[in-house]
Every structure is written in C-alpha cells, then in structure tokens.
Amino acid sequence: MFDGDAVGVEPRTALNVAASAVREQEYTLDFDCIPRDATITLSLSPAAGEDDPPVTLKGPITVTQGCGAPGRITGITVSRMVGIQITAVTDGVDQAWAVLRATDATD
C-alpha cells in the first residue's frame, strides 16, 4: 500500500511481498491506484539479498498504466524459490495497492 497523503510520513515506494514465489508456479499481479488521472509503473525484482544464486523472473515484470481502472498482469514465473519486491514509481498517485498471488485455474 502506498499513501501519498500520509502527514509526516515518507511515502513508501518499495513493497516486499511476504510470501515467496516458487518455481513452476505462475503468478498474477493485481493493482489499482487513485486518483483516476494518475499514472503508476510497477516493477518486480528479487527482494534484497535474494539474488544469490541468480534468479530469473519471466513474463511481464514491468507495467506502466493509468489509474483509470484496476490493472492485472499474468504469466509471471521465477526460475527458483525467491522473495519478490514490488517497486512503484508514481506520477500524481495518492494511494496504490498491489498484490502478487499464485494464478489459479479460474483466472
């Protein structure tokens, strides 16, 4: 969660996903932001300290989208079990959220 209006608080632009991503599992990133005329860029990368041994993230690992509607990217996979960091670059965003989850058969 990113909150650009938090008084006296430095906005957080890097969010660590609590769960690890595992090999041979496909993941989906759901996200949204406000106000609706703002723009957000989200990038996925291995969490700090998770790059040894090297890991490959495949699929759409960077997305830039207007906040006019919720966003979703699918087809994200990793070459080994790893913690994932979601980095947000915002342009006029007051609030944003992003959730990385395992893709299920209904997606």
SEFI-510093 format. One record per residue (C-alpha): x, y, z. Coordinates in steps of 0.25 Angstrom, whole numbers, plus 5000, padded with zeros to 4 digits. Example, Ala and Ser with C-alpha at 12.3 -4.5 7.8 and 13.67 -1.06 7.14 Angstrom:
2
  east  north    up
  5049   4982  5031
  5055   4996  5029
This chain:
107
  east  north    up
  5000   5000  5000
  5005   5014  4996
  4999   5026  5003
  5004   5039  4997
  4996   5047  5007
  5001   5042  5020
  5005   5054  5028
  5019   5054  5033
  5022   5040  5027
  5031   5038  5016
  5024   5030  5005
  5028   5016  5003
  5031   5013  4988
  5037   4999  4990
  5028   4988  4996
  5032   4974  5000
  5023   4963  4997
  5022   4954  5010
  5021   4941  5002
  5032   4934  4994
  5030   4931  4979
  5033   4917  4975
  5038   4911  4963
  5028   4905  4953
  5016   4913  4958
  5010   4924  4950
  5007   4938  4957
  4997   4949  4955
  5000   4963  4960
  4987   4971  4962
  4988   4986  4965
  4980   4999  4966
  4982   5014  4969
  4976   5027  4971
  4973   5038  4967
  4968   5032  4954
  4976   5042  4945
  4989   5038  4951
  5000   5028  4945
  5007   5017  4952
  5019   5008  4948
  5021   4995  4955
  5033   4986  4954
  5036   4973  4960
  5050   4968  4965
  5057   4959  4974
  5056   4964  4989
  5068   4970  4995
  5078   4958  4998
  5071   4949  4989
  5080   4949  4977
  5090   4938  4980
  5089   4929  4973
  5084   4937  4962
  5069   4936  4959
  5061   4939  4946
  5047   4946  4946
  5040   4943  4933
  5027   4949  4928
  5023   4964  4928
  5031   4969  4940
  5029   4984  4938
  5016   4991  4935
  5012   5005  4933
  4997   5009  4934
  4988   5020  4936
  4979   5019  4949
  4966   5019  4941
  4963   5005  4944
  4969   4993  4952
  4981   4986  4946
  4985   4972  4945
  4997   4965  4939
  4998   4950  4937
  5009   4940  4933
  5019   4943  4943
  5029   4932  4947
  5042   4930  4954
  5054   4921  4952
  5055   4917  4967
  5048   4920  4980
  5050   4935  4983
  5045   4946  4991
  5039   4957  4982
  5040   4972  4983
  5029   4981  4976
  5035   4995  4973
  5025   5006  4970
  5028   5019  4962
  5017   5028  4963
  5012   5041  4956
  5001   5048  4963
  4997   5036  4971
  4991   5038  4985
  4989   5023  4988
  4992   5010  4982
  4992   4995  4985
  4998   4983  4978
  4996   4968  4981
  5005   4957  4975
  4997   4944  4976
  4998   4930  4970
  4990   4929  4958
  4979   4919  4959
  4970   4911  4949
  4959   4922  4949
  4968   4933  4945
